Amino acid sequence: MDTYSFEDFVGDRDTFLAEHFNKKPLLRKGALAGRLDGLPSVRQLDDVLALETTPPSYLRVTKGGKGVPSGAYTRTVARGAALAEAVNPEKVYELFRSGGTVTWNSLHHVLPSARRLLAPFTDTFACEGEVVLFVTPARNDGFSPHHDSIDVYVVQVDGTKTWRVWATPEVRRGDEASYTAEELGEPVIEVTLQPGDVLYVPHGTPHAAAARSELSLHLSVGIEPRRWRDLLRDTVDSVVRDPEFHAFPYLPGEGPQGDEAVADLSRHIELLRDRLASLEPVSEAKRLAQTGRERAGAGRPREFSRLHAADALTTDSLVRRSSAPVEIGESDGGKTGIRVNGHRIAVPDAVARTLRDLDGGRQVTTSEFFPGVDAARSLSAARGLARLGVLECAEHAVFPVRPSTADHHDQGK
Protein backbone atom coordinates (compact mmCIF):
# COMPACT_ATOMS: atom_id res chain seq x y z
CA MET A 1 0.00 0.00 0.00
CA ASP A 2 1.40 3.34 -1.06
CA THR A 3 2.20 6.10 1.37
CA TYR A 4 2.27 9.61 0.00
CA SER A 5 4.35 12.71 0.56
CA PHE A 6 3.22 16.27 -0.11
CA GLU A 7 5.65 16.40 -3.04
CA ASP A 8 3.81 13.49 -4.69
CA PHE A 9 0.88 15.85 -5.22
CA VAL A 10 2.53 19.21 -5.94
CA GLY A 11 6.02 18.38 -7.19
CA ASP A 12 8.91 20.40 -5.82
CA ARG A 13 7.70 21.94 -2.57
CA ASP A 14 9.66 25.19 -2.81
CA THR A 15 8.53 25.80 -6.38
CA PHE A 16 4.91 25.12 -5.47
CA LEU A 17 4.97 27.45 -2.46
CA ALA A 18 6.69 30.22 -4.41
CA GLU A 19 4.70 30.05 -7.65
CA HIS A 20 1.32 28.46 -6.99
CA PHE A 21 0.29 28.30 -3.33
CA ASN A 22 -2.38 30.94 -2.70
CA LYS A 23 -1.62 32.40 -6.16
CA LYS A 24 -2.74 30.28 -9.12
CA PRO A 25 -3.93 26.77 -10.07
CA LEU A 26 -1.57 23.88 -10.77
CA LEU A 27 -2.16 20.83 -12.99
CA ARG A 28 0.07 17.76 -12.63
CA LYS A 29 -0.75 15.10 -15.18
CA GLY A 30 0.04 11.56 -14.03
CA ALA A 31 1.36 12.66 -10.64
CA LEU A 32 -0.04 9.51 -8.97
CA ALA A 33 -0.33 7.28 -12.04
CA GLY A 34 -0.05 3.62 -11.01
CA ARG A 35 -0.21 4.54 -7.31
CA LEU A 36 -3.94 4.69 -6.61
CA ASP A 37 -4.44 1.32 -4.88
CA GLY A 38 -4.15 2.89 -1.43
CA LEU A 39 -6.82 5.54 -2.07
CA PRO A 40 -10.61 5.35 -1.51
CA SER A 41 -12.30 3.62 -4.44
CA VAL A 42 -15.72 2.89 -5.91
CA ARG A 43 -15.76 -0.43 -4.08
CA GLN A 44 -15.04 1.24 -0.76
CA LEU A 45 -17.81 3.75 -1.42
CA ASP A 46 -20.27 0.85 -1.72
CA ASP A 47 -18.97 -0.47 1.60
CA VAL A 48 -19.38 2.78 3.52
CA LEU A 49 -22.76 3.44 1.92
CA ALA A 50 -23.91 0.04 3.20
CA LEU A 51 -23.32 1.13 6.81
CA GLU A 52 -26.83 1.04 8.17
CA THR A 53 -26.69 4.07 10.44
CA THR A 54 -24.80 6.61 8.33
CA PRO A 55 -26.05 10.11 9.27
CA PRO A 56 -27.32 12.16 6.30
CA SER A 57 -24.97 15.00 7.26
CA TYR A 58 -22.13 13.02 5.63
CA LEU A 59 -23.78 12.60 2.27
CA ARG A 60 -25.19 15.02 -0.29
CA VAL A 61 -26.81 14.40 -3.65
CA THR A 62 -26.90 17.04 -6.38
CA LYS A 63 -28.82 16.99 -9.68
CA GLY A 64 -28.61 19.68 -12.33
CA GLY A 65 -26.33 21.75 -10.13
CA LYS A 66 -28.90 21.88 -7.31
CA GLY A 67 -29.01 19.98 -4.03
CA VAL A 68 -31.56 17.20 -3.57
CA PRO A 69 -33.45 17.44 -0.23
CA SER A 70 -32.05 14.85 2.17
CA GLY A 71 -35.51 13.43 2.74
CA ALA A 72 -35.31 11.94 -0.76
CA TYR A 73 -32.52 9.54 0.25
CA THR A 74 -32.91 8.96 3.99
CA ARG A 75 -35.01 6.77 6.24
CA THR A 76 -35.90 6.66 9.92
CA VAL A 77 -34.09 4.00 11.93
CA ALA A 78 -34.38 2.92 15.56
CA ARG A 79 -31.30 3.28 17.77
CA GLY A 80 -32.40 1.72 20.99
CA ALA A 81 -35.36 3.73 22.20
CA ALA A 82 -34.49 6.71 19.99
CA LEU A 83 -35.27 7.38 16.35
CA ALA A 84 -32.76 8.90 13.93
CA GLU A 85 -32.40 9.68 10.24
CA ALA A 86 -29.96 7.54 8.24
CA VAL A 87 -28.94 7.29 4.59
CA ASN A 88 -30.97 4.83 2.51
CA PRO A 89 -28.50 3.22 0.06
CA GLU A 90 -31.16 2.13 -2.45
CA LYS A 91 -32.53 5.66 -2.75
CA VAL A 92 -29.01 7.03 -3.21
CA TYR A 93 -28.34 4.52 -6.00
CA GLU A 94 -31.64 5.43 -7.65
CA LEU A 95 -30.76 9.12 -7.63
CA PHE A 96 -27.30 8.37 -8.99
CA ARG A 97 -28.72 6.28 -11.85
CA SER A 98 -30.96 9.20 -12.78
CA GLY A 99 -28.03 11.63 -13.04
CA GLY A 100 -27.28 12.73 -9.48
CA THR A 101 -23.77 13.44 -8.19
CA VAL A 102 -23.05 11.89 -4.79
CA THR A 103 -20.78 13.78 -2.43
CA TRP A 104 -19.42 12.13 0.72
CA ASN A 105 -18.13 14.71 3.18
CA SER A 106 -15.41 14.05 5.78
CA LEU A 107 -14.60 10.64 4.30
CA HIS A 108 -11.55 10.50 6.58
CA HIS A 109 -13.95 9.99 9.50
CA VAL A 110 -14.81 6.49 8.25
CA LEU A 111 -12.01 5.31 5.92
CA PRO A 112 -8.37 4.86 6.98
CA SER A 113 -7.34 5.18 3.32
CA ALA A 114 -8.79 8.72 3.30
CA ARG A 115 -6.93 9.49 6.53
CA ARG A 116 -3.66 8.41 4.89
CA LEU A 117 -4.39 10.68 1.94
CA LEU A 118 -5.02 13.62 4.26
CA ALA A 119 -1.90 13.16 6.41
CA PRO A 120 0.72 14.77 4.07
CA PHE A 121 -1.40 17.93 3.83
CA THR A 122 -2.20 18.34 7.53
CA ASP A 123 1.45 17.68 8.34
CA THR A 124 2.68 20.24 5.78
CA PHE A 125 0.32 23.02 6.83
CA ALA A 126 -0.05 22.03 10.51
CA CYS A 127 -3.81 22.40 10.37
CA GLU A 128 -6.99 20.42 10.02
CA GLY A 129 -8.28 19.20 6.68
CA GLU A 130 -11.05 17.22 5.04
CA VAL A 131 -11.34 14.57 2.34
CA VAL A 132 -14.49 14.79 0.22
CA LEU A 133 -15.42 12.15 -2.35
CA PHE A 134 -17.36 13.04 -5.50
CA VAL A 135 -18.87 10.32 -7.69
CA THR A 136 -20.64 11.49 -10.85
CA PRO A 137 -22.51 9.32 -13.41
CA ALA A 138 -21.33 9.31 -17.01
CA ARG A 139 -22.13 12.36 -19.16
CA ASN A 140 -23.29 14.51 -16.27
CA ASP A 141 -22.16 17.81 -14.82
CA GLY A 142 -21.23 17.86 -11.17
CA PHE A 143 -21.60 21.43 -9.94
CA SER A 144 -22.07 24.65 -11.86
CA PRO A 145 -19.12 27.11 -11.88
CA HIS A 146 -18.39 28.15 -8.31
CA HIS A 147 -15.55 28.87 -5.92
CA ASP A 148 -14.71 27.42 -2.52
CA SER A 149 -13.49 29.20 0.57
CA ILE A 150 -10.67 26.67 1.08
CA ASP A 151 -7.74 25.39 -0.97
CA VAL A 152 -8.64 22.19 -2.85
CA TYR A 153 -6.29 19.46 -4.09
CA VAL A 154 -8.14 17.19 -6.56
CA VAL A 155 -7.07 13.59 -7.23
CA GLN A 156 -8.82 11.73 -10.05
CA VAL A 157 -9.23 8.08 -9.01
CA ASP A 158 -11.71 6.39 -11.39
CA GLY A 159 -13.05 7.38 -14.80
CA THR A 160 -12.45 10.79 -16.31
CA LYS A 161 -13.72 14.28 -15.62
CA THR A 162 -13.37 17.49 -17.60
CA TRP A 163 -12.45 20.53 -15.53
CA ARG A 164 -12.56 24.21 -16.31
CA VAL A 165 -10.60 26.43 -13.94
CA TRP A 166 -10.53 30.20 -14.24
CA ALA A 167 -7.84 32.60 -13.05
CA THR A 168 -7.51 33.19 -9.33
CA PRO A 169 -8.82 36.73 -8.72
CA GLU A 170 -6.63 39.28 -6.99
CA VAL A 171 -9.42 40.10 -4.52
CA ARG A 172 -11.14 37.00 -3.24
CA ARG A 173 -14.36 36.59 -1.33
CA GLY A 174 -14.14 34.29 1.67
CA ASP A 175 -17.58 32.76 1.21
CA GLU A 176 -18.69 30.35 -1.49
CA ALA A 177 -20.35 31.70 -4.65
CA SER A 178 -21.67 30.47 -8.00
CA TYR A 179 -21.12 31.97 -11.47
CA THR A 180 -22.28 31.68 -15.03
CA ALA A 181 -19.76 30.71 -17.70
CA GLU A 182 -20.52 33.94 -19.54
CA GLU A 183 -19.42 36.21 -16.71
CA LEU A 184 -16.17 34.28 -16.22
CA GLY A 185 -14.81 34.33 -19.76
CA GLU A 186 -12.15 31.85 -20.90
CA PRO A 187 -10.71 29.41 -18.35
CA VAL A 188 -6.97 29.25 -17.76
CA ILE A 189 -7.14 25.44 -17.49
CA GLU A 190 -9.49 23.17 -19.45
CA VAL A 191 -8.51 19.54 -19.13
CA THR A 192 -9.93 16.05 -18.88
CA LEU A 193 -8.43 14.47 -15.77
CA GLN A 194 -7.35 10.84 -16.00
CA PRO A 195 -6.80 8.51 -13.02
CA GLY A 196 -3.66 9.69 -11.22
CA ASP A 197 -3.91 13.34 -12.30
CA VAL A 198 -3.74 16.03 -9.60
CA LEU A 199 -5.18 19.54 -9.76
CA TYR A 200 -4.63 22.33 -7.22
CA VAL A 201 -7.32 25.05 -6.99
CA PRO A 202 -6.58 27.96 -4.59
CA HIS A 203 -9.43 29.29 -2.46
CA GLY A 204 -11.69 31.76 -4.24
CA THR A 205 -10.82 30.34 -7.69
CA PRO A 206 -13.86 29.65 -9.93
CA HIS A 207 -14.06 26.12 -11.34
CA ALA A 208 -16.51 23.56 -12.74
CA ALA A 209 -16.35 19.87 -13.67
CA ALA A 210 -18.32 17.29 -15.67
CA ALA A 211 -18.00 13.52 -16.10
CA ARG A 212 -17.40 12.27 -19.64
CA SER A 213 -18.20 8.79 -21.01
CA GLU A 214 -17.99 6.83 -17.76
CA LEU A 215 -18.57 7.04 -14.05
CA SER A 216 -16.11 9.44 -12.43
CA LEU A 217 -14.77 9.35 -8.89
CA HIS A 218 -12.43 12.04 -7.62
CA LEU A 219 -11.23 13.04 -4.19
CA SER A 220 -10.86 16.60 -2.99
CA VAL A 221 -8.53 17.36 -0.11
CA GLY A 222 -9.74 20.60 1.43
CA ILE A 223 -7.19 22.58 3.44
CA GLU A 224 -7.61 25.92 5.19
CA PRO A 225 -4.20 26.89 6.61
CA ARG A 226 -4.33 28.87 9.84
CA ARG A 227 -4.15 32.60 9.24
CA TRP A 228 -1.93 34.97 11.21
CA ARG A 229 -4.90 35.87 13.37
CA ASP A 230 -5.35 32.18 14.24
CA LEU A 231 -1.68 31.63 15.04
CA LEU A 232 -1.34 34.80 17.11
CA ARG A 233 -4.53 33.97 19.01
CA ASP A 234 -2.98 30.59 19.85
CA THR A 235 0.20 32.32 21.03
CA VAL A 236 -1.69 34.77 23.24
CA ASP A 237 -3.83 31.95 24.65
CA SER A 238 -0.70 30.04 25.65
CA VAL A 239 0.76 33.13 27.37
CA VAL A 240 -2.36 34.05 29.36
CA ARG A 241 -2.52 30.57 30.91
CA ASP A 242 0.00 31.96 33.41
CA PRO A 243 -1.57 32.30 36.92
CA GLU A 244 -0.90 36.04 36.84
CA PHE A 245 -3.79 36.36 34.38
CA HIS A 246 -6.25 34.19 36.36
CA ALA A 247 -7.84 36.87 38.61
CA PHE A 248 -11.41 38.05 38.00
CA PRO A 249 -11.45 41.79 37.19
CA TYR A 250 -14.27 44.20 37.92
CA LEU A 251 -14.67 46.88 35.27
CA PRO A 252 -17.19 49.49 36.49
CA GLY A 253 -18.05 52.56 34.46
CA GLU A 254 -16.70 55.62 36.28
CA GLY A 255 -15.48 56.79 39.67
CA PRO A 256 -12.56 55.65 41.88
CA GLN A 257 -13.22 51.96 41.28
CA GLY A 258 -13.29 52.61 37.55
CA ASP A 259 -9.94 54.42 37.68
CA GLU A 260 -8.44 51.52 39.63
CA ALA A 261 -9.82 48.99 37.15
CA VAL A 262 -8.37 50.91 34.20
CA ALA A 263 -4.97 51.04 35.91
CA ASP A 264 -5.17 47.29 36.59
CA LEU A 265 -6.08 46.64 32.96
CA SER A 266 -3.11 48.76 31.87
CA ARG A 267 -0.77 46.69 34.06
CA HIS A 268 -2.05 43.43 32.56
CA ILE A 269 -1.69 44.77 29.02
CA GLU A 270 1.93 45.69 29.80
CA LEU A 271 2.48 42.25 31.35
CA LEU A 272 1.08 40.58 28.24
CA ARG A 273 3.23 42.78 26.02
CA ASP A 274 6.36 41.87 28.03
CA ARG A 275 5.57 38.14 27.94
CA LEU A 276 5.01 38.23 24.18
CA ALA A 277 8.23 40.19 23.67
CA SER A 278 10.18 37.58 25.63
CA LEU A 279 9.02 34.68 23.44
CA GLU A 280 11.71 33.05 21.32
CA PRO A 281 10.27 33.05 17.76
CA VAL A 282 11.89 29.81 16.59
CA SER A 283 10.62 27.85 19.59
CA GLU A 284 7.16 29.39 19.34
CA ALA A 285 6.96 28.56 15.62
CA LYS A 286 7.80 24.92 16.41
CA ARG A 287 5.16 24.86 19.16
CA LEU A 288 2.51 26.28 16.84
CA ALA A 289 3.36 23.71 14.18
CA GLN A 290 3.22 20.86 16.68
CA THR A 291 -0.12 21.93 18.18
CA GLY A 292 -1.53 22.30 14.67
CA ARG A 293 -0.51 18.76 13.70
CA GLU A 294 -2.02 17.35 16.89
CA ARG A 295 -5.45 18.92 16.40
CA ALA A 296 -8.44 16.70 15.70
CA GLY A 297 -8.74 16.13 11.98
CA ALA A 298 -5.01 16.42 11.45
CA GLY A 299 -2.97 13.71 13.13
CA ARG A 300 -3.34 9.95 12.97
CA PRO A 301 -2.81 8.50 16.47
CA ARG A 302 -1.05 5.15 16.51
CA GLU A 303 -1.32 4.28 20.18
CA PHE A 304 -2.07 0.57 19.72
CA SER A 305 0.85 0.25 17.28
CA ARG A 306 3.11 2.18 19.65
CA LEU A 307 2.19 0.03 22.65
CA HIS A 308 2.63 -3.12 20.58
CA ALA A 309 6.13 -1.95 19.60
CA ALA A 310 6.95 -1.25 23.27
CA ASP A 311 5.86 -4.75 24.33
CA ALA A 312 7.87 -6.29 21.47
CA LEU A 313 11.19 -4.78 22.64
CA THR A 314 13.94 -7.32 23.35
CA THR A 315 17.30 -7.02 25.09
CA ASP A 316 18.89 -6.34 21.69
CA SER A 317 16.48 -3.56 20.68
CA LEU A 318 17.74 -0.03 20.22
CA VAL A 319 15.75 2.74 21.93
CA ARG A 320 15.96 6.52 21.96
CA ARG A 321 14.15 9.44 23.54
CA SER A 322 10.81 10.21 21.89
CA SER A 323 9.67 13.68 20.87
CA ALA A 324 7.39 13.88 23.92
CA PRO A 325 8.55 16.63 26.32
CA VAL A 326 9.99 15.15 29.52
CA GLU A 327 10.71 17.01 32.76
CA ILE A 328 13.52 15.39 34.75
CA GLY A 329 13.79 16.55 38.36
CA GLU A 330 16.46 16.26 41.01
CA SER A 331 17.63 13.13 42.82
CA ASP A 332 15.93 12.35 46.14
CA GLY A 333 17.04 9.27 48.03
CA GLY A 334 18.28 7.41 44.99
CA LYS A 335 15.18 8.19 42.91
CA THR A 336 14.57 10.97 40.38
CA GLY A 337 11.13 12.32 39.59
CA ILE A 338 10.13 12.70 35.95
CA ARG A 339 6.96 13.97 34.29
CA VAL A 340 5.77 13.00 30.81
CA ASN A 341 2.36 13.04 29.11
CA GLY A 342 0.61 13.88 32.37
CA HIS A 343 2.32 11.08 34.32
CA ARG A 344 4.57 11.65 37.33
CA ILE A 345 6.85 8.78 38.25
CA ALA A 346 10.05 8.19 40.17
CA VAL A 347 12.89 6.28 38.48
CA PRO A 348 16.30 5.15 39.75
CA ASP A 349 18.98 7.79 39.39
CA ALA A 350 20.88 5.60 36.90
CA VAL A 351 17.85 5.54 34.61
CA ALA A 352 17.49 9.33 34.86
CA ARG A 353 21.14 9.75 33.91
CA THR A 354 20.63 7.57 30.84
CA LEU A 355 17.59 9.64 29.83
CA ARG A 356 19.67 12.82 30.03
CA ASP A 357 22.44 11.16 28.02
CA LEU A 358 19.95 10.29 25.26
CA ASP A 359 19.29 13.93 24.44
CA GLY A 360 20.22 14.78 20.86
CA GLY A 361 19.06 11.52 19.26
CA ARG A 362 21.54 9.11 20.87
CA GLN A 363 20.51 5.45 21.02
CA VAL A 364 21.14 2.63 23.47
CA THR A 365 20.20 -1.05 23.65
CA THR A 366 17.55 -1.91 26.21
CA SER A 367 19.98 -4.21 28.02
CA GLU A 368 22.27 -1.19 28.69
CA PHE A 369 19.50 1.29 29.45
CA PHE A 370 19.61 0.66 33.22
CA PRO A 371 23.32 0.44 34.12
CA GLY A 372 24.28 -1.84 37.01
CA VAL A 373 21.42 -4.34 36.72
CA ASP A 374 20.90 -7.50 34.66
CA ALA A 375 19.60 -7.33 31.09
CA ALA A 376 16.09 -8.54 31.96
CA ARG A 377 15.55 -5.81 34.57
CA SER A 378 17.02 -3.18 32.25
CA LEU A 379 14.63 -4.32 29.49
CA SER A 380 11.69 -4.10 31.91
CA ALA A 381 12.57 -0.50 32.80
CA ALA A 382 12.91 0.45 29.12
CA ARG A 383 9.58 -1.16 28.26
CA GLY A 384 7.85 0.70 31.08
CA LEU A 385 9.14 4.07 29.89
CA ALA A 386 8.35 3.19 26.26
CA ARG A 387 4.73 2.50 27.26
CA LEU A 388 4.57 5.95 28.87
CA GLY A 389 5.99 7.54 25.72
CA VAL A 390 9.41 8.54 27.09
CA LEU A 391 11.27 6.09 24.82
CA GLU A 392 10.65 4.77 21.33
CA CYS A 393 12.10 1.97 19.28
CA ALA A 394 14.89 3.43 17.14
CA GLU A 395 14.50 0.76 14.46
CA HIS A 396 10.93 1.48 13.33
CA ALA A 397 8.73 4.43 12.33
CA VAL A 398 7.21 5.93 15.45
CA PHE A 399 4.03 7.91 15.89
CA PRO A 400 3.63 10.72 18.42
CA VAL A 401 1.90 10.25 21.74
CA ARG A 402 -0.98 12.60 22.43
CA PRO A 403 -0.46 14.28 25.80
CA SER A 404 -2.83 13.34 28.58
CA THR A 405 -4.51 16.02 30.66
CA ALA A 406 -4.63 13.89 33.79
CA ASP A 407 -1.84 13.58 36.33
CA HIS A 408 -1.00 10.12 37.56
CA HIS A 409 1.21 9.55 40.57
CA ASP A 410 2.87 6.19 40.01
CA GLN A 411 5.41 4.38 42.08
CA GLY A 412 8.62 3.80 40.12
CA LYS A 413 10.26 0.39 40.13
N, C-alpha and C positions, 0 to 999 in steps of 0.2 A: 504494500500500500504506500502510495506516494505521500511524502510530506513536502510542504511548500514553503518557500521563502518569499519575502516581499518582492525580491528582484525577479522571481519567476513571473510575476504579473506585470511589472512596470519596466523591466530591464534595468539598466544601470540606475542605482538609487540617486546618486548625485545629479545626474542628468535629468531624471524625472522631477526631482524637487526644484531644480533651477529653472526648467523650461515648461513644465506642465502643471505641477501641483498648484491648485488654486488659480490657474491661469488659462489653460486651454485643454481641449480633449486630447486623448492619446489612443491610437489604435495599434494593437500588436497582433498581427496575424500569426496564428500557429504557436502562440506563446506556451500553451499547455498541450499541444498536439501529442497524442499518444500517452498522456498522463492524466486521464480523466477517471480512471477506475476508482480512485479514492474519494470522488465527489458525489454528492446526492444525485440520484438518477430517477428515471421514470419508474423503475421497479420499486425503489424506496418510497416514492410518492404514493404508490398504491398501498404500501405497507402502513405508512403513517395515516393515510386517509381511512384505513380500515380500523383504526383505534376507535373504540365505540363511544368514548366520552370526550372527543376533541371539542373544545369550546369554539363557537363560531368566531370569536375574536381573532383567531389565528388565520382564518381562511376568508378570502374575498373572491367573488365571481363578478366579472365585468363583461358586458355584451354591448357592442356598438359604441365603445368608449364610455359607457355609463355603468355605474354599479348596480348589481342586482340585489334587491332587498334580501337580507339574510334569512327571512322567513321562507324564502323559496328553496332553500337547501338545508334546513335544519329540522330537528324533531325534538320533542320533549322526552327526556329520559329520567328514570328514577335513580337517585343516588341515596340509598338508604330511605329515610323518611322524606327527603327533599326532592324537588323536581328541578331540572336544569335543562337548558337548551344545548344540544350537541349537533355536530355536522352529520348530515345524512349522506353517506357516500353515493347511493344510487341517484339521488337528486343532483349531486354535483356532477356525476358522470353524464346525466341527461343534459344538463346545461352545457357541459363541455362539447358534447356531440352536436349540439345545436349552435355552436359558434362562440361559446363563452370562454374567456381567459380565466384561468384559476391562479390565484396568487396566494402563496402560503407565507405568512409573515413569521418572523422570528423562528425560522426553521432550526436554528442552532439550539433552541430549547428542547428539541425532541430527537435530533439526529447528531450523533458524534461526528459523522463525516462533515456536517456543516460547521461544527465547532472547530474542527481542524482547519477548514478553509478560512475561518474568521481569524484564527490565532495570529498569522503573520501581520495582519493589519492592526489589530488591537495592540500587538507588541510594538510595532513601528510607531504608532501615534499615541500610545499610552492612554487609550480612551476606550469607551465602550463601542460596540458596533452591532450590526444586525445582518443576518443572511435572509434574503427573501427569494423565494422560488417562483418563477413565472412559467406556466405551461399554457401554450396557445395552440388551438387546432389549426390544421393546414389551411392556408389561404384566408387568414383572418388577421385583422389589425388587433393589436393589444390595447394600447392607450393612445388617445389623440395627442398631438404635440403638447408638451408640458415641461415644466422644470421642477426639480426637487430641491429641498432646502438642505440636503446633505450631499457629500461626495459619493458617487456610485462607481463601483468597479464591476463590470459585467463580464461574466464567463459563460460562453455558449457551451452547453453540454450535449444536447441531443438536437438533431434536426438543424434547420437553418432559420435565420431571421434577418430581415433587411432593416437596417437602422439609418435614420437621418438625424444628424447632430448639427446644430447650428452654433455659431460663434458664441463664446462665453462673453456676456455683456460686461462692460466696465463697471456699471452700477447694477448690483444684483439685489433683488428682493429676497428677504429671508423666507417668506412663506411660499407655498406651492401655488402654481398658476398654470392655466391652459392657454393655448394659442391656436390660431388658424394658420395653415401653411402660407396663406397669402401675406399675412402681416410679418412673417419671418423672413421671406425671401429665400435665397439659395442656401442649402446647408453646406457646412465646411467638410463634413464627412457623410458620404452615402455609400453604404457597404452592406453586403450580405455576410453575416457572421457564420462561420463554419465551426463545428466542434473543436474546441481548443483555442479559439480566438478570444482575446481580451480587449475590452474597451473601457477607458476611463472617462467619466463625465463629471466635471467639477460642479459644485452646487450652483444653482441658478442658471444652468445651461439648458436651453430648450432641446428636446429630443423626442423622437417617436420611433416605434418599431412595429413590424408586421411579419407574421409567419409566412413562408412561401409554400412549397408543394408538400410539406410534411409537418407532422407535429413538431413543435419547437419547445425545448426546455432550456431556460437560461437562469443563472443565479446572479443576483445583485448583492454585492457586499456594500452596505451602507455605513459610512464612517462620518462622524461629525467631530473632528478634533477639538479639544478644549481651547477656547479662546483665552486671550490674556486676562479677561475679566474672570474667567473660571479659575485659571491658575492662581491669580493674585488673591482671589477669595479663599482658595485652599490654603495659601501661605498665611494669610491673616488669621484664618480659623485655627491653624496650628499654633500661632503665636499667642492668641488670646486664651488658649487652654491653661496658661500659667495661672496659678492661684491668685496673683495680684489683680486679675481681671474678674474674679468670681463674686465680688460684693454686689449687692442690690442697690442701685442708685435711686435717689428721689429727685425728680426734676420738676419742682414747682414753677409757677409762672414768674412772679416778681417778688421783691422783698429780700430780706437778709438771707433766708433759706435759698432763694433763687440764686443770689450772688455766690453763695457757698457751693451750690450744685454746679454752677458754671465753672468755678475755679477747679472743682474736682474733675469735671469733664476735661478741662484743659490739661490737667496733670496726666490723665489717662491717655489723652491723645499724644502727649509728648512721650509717655512711656511706650506706647505702641510704635511711635516713630523711631525711638531709640532701639527697640527690639528688632524692628525691620531693618534698620541700618546696620545692625550687628550681624545679620545673617550672612553666611558665606555662600555666594551665588552658585558655585559649582555643587556644593553639597545639597543645597535646596533644589536645584534642578534635578539631581538624582532622586531626591525624595519624591518630588512631584511625579517623575516618570514612574517610580516604583508604585506609588499609590494609584496612579492611573491604570497600570497593568493589573493591579489586584482588585479593581472594581468589578462588581457583578456584571456579567456580559462581556468581560474582557479575558480574564485568565481561564485556564483549564486546570483545576485542582487535580492532583494525582496522589491523594493521600493513601489510598489502598496500595497503589504501586510502590509508594515510598516506604510504607510500613513493611511490605513484602520484601523489599530490598534490604531493609534493616534486619529483618529476621533471617535473611539468607546469608548474612555476613559470616565468614569463616576466619580462622586464625591467620590465613594468608591474604585476606582482603585488605586493600588499601582504602583508607578513609581520609577525609579532609574536613575542614570547617565548612559549614554551609553558609549561604548568604544571609541566614536569619541573624538579626542583631542579638548579641549575647553580652550581658553585663557580668563581669567576673569581679567578685568582691575581694576582701582581705581574708587571710588565714585566721582561723579561730579554733584553737585546740586540735590542729591537724586536719580540719575540714575548711573548705572554701565555699562560700555561697555564690551561686550563679543564678541568673534569671534569663529565661528564654521563652518566647511565645506564651507569656503569661504564667509560666511555671517558675517556682522558686525551689531550688534543691541545694543540698550540700554535698560536695564531692571531695574525695581525698585531695590533699594538696598536690600530690604528684600528678593527678589527673588535670587539675587546674593549670599546672605548669605546662603540661603537654598542649592544652587548649591554647594557651598564650603562644607557645612555640609554633602552632599551626597557622598563625596569622600570615597572610601573604600568599596563600595557596599551597603551602607545604603539605606533604602527605606522609602518612605513617601506617604501617601494618597494624591490624587490631591486636596482634599478640604483643606489640611494643607500646601500645597506647597507654597502658598503666604500668609504668616502670616499677620493678621490685616485686611483682607478683607473677604467678604462673600464667601461661598463655590463655587458659580457659577463663580465669577470672578477668584478665585484661579484655578478652573478647566480650564477656558479659557487660563490662562497664561501657565498652564502645557501642554495643547494641542498644543499651539503655539510653545513651545520649543521642544515638541515631534516631530512635523512636521519638524522642522529644524534638528533633529537628536541629540539634547542635552540630551533628556530624552528618556526612553523606558519603555514599560509596564513590570513590574517585574513578571507578572503572566503567560507570554507566551514566547515561543522561539522567539528570536529577530535576525534579520539579519543586518549586518553592512551596514552603509551608505557610499557610495562612495564619497570621497571629491570632491567638485566642484572647478574648477580653477578660477571661476569668483568671484569678490567681490561685494557684495550687501550692500548698506547702507540703512538700514530700520529703521523706527521710532518705538521705543518700545512703548508698551501700558502703 
